[in-house]
């Protein structure tokens, strides 16, 4: 068994230094620790990550999809590799820990393995996936989607608010869009397992005073853009009972979305993130309004009925106001379950070193969703202070990260010698 005695404090200090140093690579014109995909700050930070991987003793390369991959060679070059890692990009106005913990924590796990003198039989790949966070092109997990074969040519035509395409963004970042689409790892070599260390991004572990969560499943996400069409009229002369007000219909729809999330029987959330009116005039009844919303749940049965339930309620309310509605739905990802074998191995690893844990679902999506198409997948969570994430206040104590790293290192050593059955 990997001996972690007296290494926790040193690991916490190294992790803290790394997290705070990486946070200096940010867009100073934006709030928080903003480091969005394709930005100059992100470009500069990736050189830092590559150097950090090399300093940890890894062979480093950047694949054609833009993922930074560090390899720790195992004793058996023919054995399918273990993979761990996460991402280092952030949302606009984001924090310092989301994704970063999974990359720097993986490097710390490598450090623990090397210090112990223990060598894995399998290659261990540590990955900093390109662009996991949502972006202006409306597509998250760019790097992991690409290597799973889940990025297509239509995605490259997606445009941001300036009218620039995702394909052009790749080119401007020094990546060939055609090569990105061809970077499917399954074509080169099979993988044994993928395990991702991550902050919880919610309050459950802190509230229960537990240092570790082992993920059972990752939420499915349904996204909606609803377009409300009413009638433009003078806001000062059209009587209230004779209006076809698209904004009012959209406001009713916002409440419908909220009720849907509140009514979920198990885990479910629903959020409206944007309301946009085509008219900018303050004295015209809004006639064209777009609402952007999303619904998430790990309950696939409930989530599968969301489109029908919401469309029926929103349409009925809008028609009562004389307003028409068009719905544009998209599935960001379906519910993905962690591999039972990896869950059991991670649980046994935590138990072996006396780390209390609980099974926990993930309400956020992760690169692990797409890696599940390539290999058995699992995740380990560490607590988030007050459950805050995607904001400057995001924080996880360095000692908690070190605990997660210890669990990750133990899990990797056990996975190295565990045969995993196909998920039923």
C-alpha positions, 0 to 999 in steps of 0.5 A: 500500500502507498504510504502517505504518513507525514506527507499531507502537510507537504502536499498541502503546501505544494498544492497551495503554492501551485493553485495560487501561482496558476491563478496569476494567469488571468484576464485582469480586465474581468472580475475574479480569476478569469481565464477563458478558453482561447484567451491570451491568459489561457495561452500563457497559463498552458505553458506554465502547466506544461512546465509543471508537468515536466518538473513532475517527471512526465513526458509532455505533449500537446495532442492535436485537439489541444489537450496537454498530456503528461505521461508517467511510463509504467513497466508494461508498455502494452497495458492499457493506460490509466488516465487522470486530470481535469481542466485549467480554464475558467468561466468569466468571473470564475474562481481558482479551484474548479478543474485546477484541483484535478490537474495539480492534484494529479501532479501531486499524486505523481509526486507521491508515487515517485517519492514512494518508489512505487512504479505502476505497471500501466502508463499514467496519463495526466491530462489538462483538457482544453476548454472544459467550461461553457464558452461563447460558442455554447459548447463545453468540454471541447478537448474531451469531446474531441478525443471521444469523437463527439465533436463534429464539423457542424460544431466548428461552424458555431458562432460567438456573439461577434460572428466568429466561428469555433473553427476560426477560434481553433485556428487563431489558437494555433490548432488545425480544426480538421486535426481536432476532429480526427483526434480520437484516442480510441483509434490509437490505444485502449484505456484502462480507466479514467478517474477525475479529482474535483471540487464538489461545487456544492455544499453537501460535503461541508454540511455533512463534515465529510472530506471526500465524496465518491461520485455515483453519476453525473447530471444530464443537461437539457437546454432551451431557447424559447422565442416569444412573439407578441405585438409591438405597441405604444407602451403609453397608449395600448390598454393593459388588457389589450396587449400581446406582451412577449416580455410578460409571457417570458416572465411567466416562463421563467417561473415555470422553469423554476417550478419545474426544478423545485418539483423534481422528486429527487435531484433536479435543478432548473435555471433561466440564465438570460432574457433578451428583448429585441426592442431597445426602446423604453416605450414599446411593448416588447414583441420579440423576447428570447429566454435561455434556460437549462434543466439538470438532473441525475434522474433520467426518468424525470429529465426525459419528460422535461421537454414535454412538461415545460413546453405544455405549460409555457405554451398554455400561459403564452397563448392566454396572453396572445403570444406565440412561442417557438422552442429550440431544445438541445441536450448538452449531455445525458445522465452518465453513471460512474463505473461501479468497479471504479466507485468500489475501488475508490471507496476501498482506497479511502477506507484503507487509509481511514478517509470518511466518504459518502456517495454523491451525485454531481450536479455539474458536468465534467470532462469525465462525461466524455471520457466515459465513452473511452474508458470506465469512469469515476470521480472523487470530490473534495469539499467546497467552502459554503458550496460556492463555485464559478465565482471569485469566492470559490475556495477549498482548503489546501488540506482538503485537496491534499486528502483528495490527492491521497485518495486519488493516489491510492485509487490509481495504485489499486486500479493499476492492478484491478481488472474492470468488468464492462458496465452493466 
